[in-house]
Amino acid sequence: MSASPLVSFVIPAYNCAGVLEQCLASIRAQDYPAEAVEILILDGGSTDATRAVAERFGCRVLDNPHVIHPLGRPIGFRAARGELLCCLDSDNILDGTDWLRRMLAPFDDPDICAAEPLWYRARSEDSVPTRYCAAIGGDDPVAVYLGYYDRFSAVTGDWTGAPRVEEDRGGYIKAVFTDSGRIPPLGANGFIVRRDDLMSVPHDPFLHVDVAHRLVKAGRNAMAKVRVGVVHVHAGDAEAFVRKKRRRVMRRVDREVEAFYSYHFGPRDWLRLFGRAFLVVPVWLDALRVRREDPGLGLFHLAMTYRVLGLYCAVKLFGRFLGGGNAYERV
């Protein structure tokens, strides 16, 4: 691979001017040749200053008539010129000016088809949900307990529960996934993939876990977890966090999002989780681990674990009475 390969950032956006400005500023601050960075914004018809912000940062702005992420991102892939494509969201902020350079290092190994940050990061000024999700390595404590996460978690001391073979290469971990039926939720929030590999598998609509599954199943099962972070800005308070989680759980239960890949959790997985919750003490110990990561999050972990677990139970039992949601979120 060339010393400075062209990288195309593909970012869907809708009425997100404030956070998009932070996202784009973090890209433009990279210690990487500006001429080797292309930014494409897929605008879903924003009525705020989203387009103006994108144009001010020198982005190519394309219309996304579908509005939603999964149908909009492939528009950007088709228009992109880079040999490497970065799937970034408008609410992602790169952690450090050397982020891109470090993320590209694994691609010197031709076996590695994609790379992803090892950590979610949070800043002191970020909301409690943003800091919490960074600490547990995902946006759902139930999913983390079930092993379905893809960033380092203070709860487990690991970055995924999926089977894989690892090789520590200093700046990154080379992970070879050994079971295409059990992979982490890869493919979002700073995921960089070789263009040729992405184009070799179905990717429209772009449901990120589907695409990662197809890559692994096609034999491109070596990916890098790079020792860098990315900020993923979440809801401003606990109630907004729970409302967003409820919408996502409803879509899973109602099968409104027809994903090709599904991580199957068996009765034993759920029994272990419920046993942990009912014993209480294990969840308290996990809360202490989260508290060591961020002193303000211990009680929040306790509250969210039981609220989200209760939410899963309620939706599973009474979902048809709670009302559905849109198949995809706008952003």
Residue pairs with C-beta under 8 A, 6 or more apart in sequence:
1 83
1 107
1 108
4 32
4 33
4 36
5 36
5 82
5 83
5 84
5 104
5 107
6 36
6 37
6 38
6 81
6 82
6 83
6 84
7 32
7 36
7 37
7 38
7 82
7 84
7 85
7 86
7 100
7 104
7 192
8 38
8 39
8 40
8 76
8 80
8 81
8 82
8 84
8 85
8 86
9 27
9 37
9 38
9 39
9 40
9 86
9 88
10 40
10 42
10 73
10 76
10 77
10 80
10 85
10 86
10 87
10 88
11 20
11 23
11 39
11 40
11 41
11 42
11 59
11 76
11 88
11 89
11 90
12 41
12 42
12 44
12 64
12 69
12 72
12 73
12 76
12 89
12 90
12 331
13 20
13 41
13 42
13 43
13 44
13 46
13 50
13 54
13 90
13 331
14 43
14 44
14 45
14 46
14 50
14 67
14 90
14 330
14 331
15 46
15 47
15 48
15 50
15 330
15 331
16 46
16 48
16 50
16 90
16 91
16 331
17 46
17 48
17 49
17 50
17 52
17 53
19 90
19 91
19 93
19 233
20 41
20 50
20 53
20 54
20 90
21 53
21 57
22 93
23 88
23 89
23 90
23 91
23 92
23 93
23 94
24 39
24 53
24 54
24 57
24 59
25 57
26 93
26 94
26 95
26 99
27 37
27 39
27 57
27 88
27 94
27 100
28 34
28 37
28 57
28 58
29 94
29 97
30 37
30 94
30 97
30 98
30 99
30 100
30 101
31 97
31 98
31 101
32 100
32 101
37 100
38 60
38 80
38 81
38 82
39 54
39 57
39 58
39 59
39 60
40 59
40 60
40 61
40 62
40 76
40 79
40 80
41 50
41 51
41 54
41 59
41 60
41 61
41 62
42 62
42 63
42 64
42 72
42 73
42 75
42 76
43 50
43 51
43 54
43 61
43 62
43 63
43 64
44 64
44 66
44 67
44 68
44 72
44 330
44 331
45 63
45 64
45 65
45 67
51 61
54 61
55 61
60 79
62 75
62 76
62 79
64 71
64 72
64 75
66 72
67 330
68 326
68 327
68 328
68 329
68 330
69 89
69 206
69 328
69 329
69 330
69 331
70 205
70 206
70 207
70 328
71 204
71 205
71 206
71 328
73 87
73 206
74 203
74 204
74 205
74 206
77 85
77 195
77 198
77 199
77 203
77 206
80 195
82 195
83 194
83 195
83 196
84 104
84 107
84 192
84 193
84 194
84 195
85 192
85 193
85 194
85 195
85 198
86 190
86 191
86 192
87 187
87 188
87 189
87 190
87 191
87 192
87 193
87 206
87 208
88 189
88 190
89 188
89 189
89 232
89 331
90 331
91 232
91 233
91 234
91 331
92 189
92 190
92 230
92 231
92 232
92 233
93 230
93 231
93 233
94 100
94 190
94 230
94 231
95 117
95 119
95 121
95 228
95 229
95 230
95 231
96 228
96 229
98 228
99 228
99 230
102 171
102 172
102 226
102 227
102 228
103 115
103 117
103 190
103 192
103 226
103 228
104 115
104 192
105 171
105 172
105 226
106 112
106 115
106 169
106 172
106 174
106 224
106 226
107 115
107 192
107 194
109 174
109 222
109 224
111 174
111 222
112 174
112 222
112 223
112 224
113 193
113 194
113 197
113 215
113 220
113 222
113 223
114 186
114 187
114 191
114 192
114 193
114 194
114 197
114 212
114 215
114 220
114 223
114 224
115 172
115 191
115 192
115 223
115 224
115 225
115 226
116 150
116 186
116 187
116 189
116 190
116 191
116 192
116 223
116 224
116 225
116 226
117 151
117 189
117 190
117 225
117 226
117 228
117 229
117 230
118 151
118 152
118 159
118 172
118 173
118 225
118 226
118 227
118 228
118 229
119 134
119 137
119 151
119 152
119 227
119 228
119 229
119 230
120 133
120 134
120 137
120 138
120 151
120 189
120 229
120 230
120 231
120 232
121 134
121 229
121 230
121 231
122 130
122 131
122 133
122 134
122 135
122 231
122 294
123 231
126 134
126 231
126 233
127 233
127 234
127 235
127 236
127 237
128 237
128 238
128 296
128 297
128 300
129 234
129 235
129 236
129 237
129 238
129 240
129 241
130 231
130 232
130 233
130 234
131 294
131 296
131 297
132 234
132 241
132 290
132 294
132 297
132 300
132 301
132 304
133 139
133 232
133 234
134 229
134 231
134 232
135 153
135 154
135 290
135 293
135 294
135 297
135 301
136 144
136 149
136 153
136 154
136 155
136 290
136 301
137 144
137 149
137 150
137 151
137 152
137 153
137 154
137 155
137 156
137 159
138 144
138 148
138 149
138 150
138 151
138 153
138 185
139 232
139 234
139 245
140 149
140 245
140 248
140 308
141 155
141 301
141 304
141 305
141 308
141 309
142 273
142 305
142 308
142 309
142 312
143 149
143 185
144 153
144 155
144 156
145 155
145 273
145 276
145 305
146 161
146 265
146 269
146 270
146 273
147 160
147 161
147 162
147 269
148 161
148 184
148 185
148 263
148 265
149 159
149 160
149 161
149 184
149 185
150 159
150 160
150 184
150 185
150 186
151 159
152 158
152 159
153 159
154 289
154 290
154 292
154 293
155 286
155 289
155 290
155 301
157 289
159 184
159 225
160 184
161 184
162 177
162 179
162 182
162 183
162 184
163 177
163 178
163 179
163 182
164 175
164 176
164 177
164 178
165 175
165 176
165 178
166 173
166 174
166 175
166 176
167 173
167 174
167 176
171 226
171 227
172 224
172 225
172 226
172 227
173 224
173 225
173 227
174 222
174 223
174 224
175 222
175 223
175 224
175 225
176 221
176 222
177 183
177 216
177 221
177 223
178 221
180 213
180 216
180 217
180 221
181 264
182 263
183 209
183 212
183 213
183 216
183 261
183 263
184 212
185 208
185 209
185 212
185 263
186 208
186 209
186 212
186 223
187 193
187 208
187 209
187 211
187 212
188 208
189 230
189 232
190 230
191 208
193 215
197 215
197 220
198 211
198 215
200 218
200 220
201 211
201 214
201 215
201 218
202 210
202 211
202 214
203 211
203 214
207 257
207 259
207 260
209 259
209 261
209 263
210 259
210 260
210 261
212 223
212 261
213 260
213 261
214 260
214 261
215 221
234 241
234 244
235 241
235 243
235 244
238 300
238 303
238 304
241 304
242 304
242 307
242 308
242 311
245 308
245 311
246 311
246 315
246 322
247 325
247 329
249 311
249 312
249 315
250 256
250 315
250 319
250 322
250 323
250 324
250 325
251 257
251 324
251 325
251 327
253 315
253 316
253 319
254 319
254 324
256 324
256 325
256 326
256 327
257 327
257 328
273 309
274 309
276 282
276 283
277 283
277 305
277 306
277 309
283 301
283 302
283 305
283 306
284 302
286 301
286 305
287 298
287 299
287 301
287 302
288 298
290 297
290 298
290 300
290 301
291 297
291 298
291 301
314 322
315 322
